[in-house]
Amino acid sequence: METLIVQPKTKEQLIALKAFIKAMKIDFKSEKESYDPAFVEKIEQGREDIKNGKGVKIAVKDLWK
């Protein structure tokens, strides 16, 4: 058989597609998009650094100064 990749643009489209596929009794699986593991590692490292007191904190009121 053939595999189709469908990319709905809205939540309503996603819901309609899932309903149609189920009504047609077609097997499908849903996968969330995942981030690049290197990117995720950098984000996690940044969070860990903040917990350990590393980094710079800027008050919200000072963001535009």
Residue, then its C-alpha position, 0 to 999 in steps of 0.5 A: m500500500e501507500t502512506l499518505i502524510v496529511q498536514p491540516k492547517t487548523k484544529e478543525q481540519l484535524i478533527a474533520l480528517k480524523a472523523f473521516i478516516k475513522a468513518m472509513k475504518i482506515d487504520f492511522k497513527s498520529e505523531k506529534e512533531s518532535y524537535d531536534p534532539a540537539f536543540v532540546e538538549k540546549i534548552e534543558q541545559g539552559r533550564e538547568d543553568i538557571k536552576n543553578g544560578k547561572g545566567v542573567k535575569i532581566a525584570v520584565k519592566d526592564l526589557w525595553k530599556 
